[in-house]
Amino acid sequence: MANHQSSKKRMRQTEVKNTRNKYYHKTARNAMKALRNTSEKEAALVLLPKVTAMLDKLAKNNVIHKNKAANLKSSIQLHVNAL
């Protein structure tokens, strides 16, 4: 258990950030799943920029690694192009 005020504050801040990051990460995963389950190209083309922006924001804030974001964006782009 933390003894110093600064370490107690750090624990509170970390808990809030972890909760927020978990929410954004799960939201992006659900959006990717919705995009992958789409069989219509027009609907997929509408979703693609939104999902790409989500992944870029996660990578910018170090929620996911930038290379993972690039790999995921590449795979969903290939899926949309194949429709």
C-alpha positions as CSV (number, residue, x, y, z in Angstrom):
1,M,0.0,0.0,0.0
2,A,1.2,3.5,-0.8
3,N,2.4,5.7,2.0
4,H,3.1,9.0,0.2
5,Q,0.5,11.4,-1.1
6,S,2.0,11.5,-4.5
7,S,1.9,7.7,-4.8
8,K,-1.7,7.6,-3.7
9,K,-2.6,10.2,-6.3
10,R,-0.6,8.2,-8.9
11,M,-2.6,5.1,-8.1
12,R,-5.9,7.0,-8.5
13,Q,-4.8,8.5,-11.8
14,T,-3.6,5.1,-13.1
15,E,-6.9,3.5,-12.3
16,V,-8.9,6.2,-14.1
17,K,-6.5,6.0,-17.2
18,N,-6.7,2.2,-17.3
19,T,-10.5,2.3,-17.2
20,R,-10.6,4.9,-20.0
21,N,-8.1,3.0,-22.1
22,K,-9.9,-0.2,-21.7
23,Y,-13.2,1.4,-22.9
24,Y,-11.6,3.0,-26.0
25,H,-9.8,-0.2,-26.8
26,K,-12.9,-2.3,-26.5
27,T,-14.9,0.2,-28.6
28,A,-12.3,0.1,-31.4
29,R,-12.4,-3.7,-31.3
30,N,-16.2,-3.7,-31.6
31,A,-16.0,-1.3,-34.5
32,M,-13.4,-3.5,-36.3
33,K,-15.6,-6.5,-35.8
34,A,-18.6,-4.7,-37.2
35,L,-16.5,-3.7,-40.2
36,R,-15.3,-7.2,-40.8
37,N,-18.8,-8.6,-40.6
38,T,-20.1,-6.1,-43.2
39,S,-20.7,-7.7,-46.5
40,E,-21.7,-4.5,-48.4
41,K,-18.9,-2.4,-49.8
42,E,-20.7,0.9,-49.5
43,A,-21.3,0.4,-45.8
44,A,-17.8,-0.8,-45.3
45,L,-16.4,2.3,-47.1
46,V,-18.4,4.5,-44.6
47,L,-17.1,2.7,-41.6
48,L,-13.4,2.5,-42.7
49,P,-12.4,6.1,-42.0
50,K,-14.0,6.0,-38.6
51,V,-12.2,2.7,-37.6
52,T,-8.9,4.0,-39.0
53,A,-9.2,7.1,-36.9
54,M,-9.9,5.1,-33.8
55,L,-6.8,2.9,-34.4
56,D,-4.7,6.0,-35.0
57,K,-5.8,7.6,-31.8
58,L,-5.2,4.5,-29.8
59,A,-1.7,4.3,-31.2
60,K,-1.0,8.0,-30.6
61,N,-1.9,7.5,-26.9
62,N,0.1,4.3,-26.6
63,V,-2.9,2.2,-25.8
64,I,-1.8,-0.1,-28.6
65,H,1.6,-0.2,-30.4
66,K,1.9,1.8,-33.6
67,N,2.9,-1.3,-35.6
68,K,-0.1,-3.2,-34.4
69,A,-2.4,-0.3,-35.5
70,A,-0.7,-0.3,-38.9
71,N,-1.2,-4.1,-39.2
72,L,-4.9,-3.8,-38.2
73,K,-5.5,-0.9,-40.6
74,S,-3.9,-2.9,-43.4
75,S,-6.0,-6.0,-42.7
76,I,-9.3,-4.1,-42.7
77,Q,-8.3,-2.2,-45.8
78,L,-7.6,-5.5,-47.6
79,H,-11.0,-6.8,-46.4
80,V,-12.8,-3.7,-47.7
81,N,-11.0,-3.9,-51.1
82,A,-11.9,-7.6,-51.4
83,L,-15.6,-6.8,-51.1
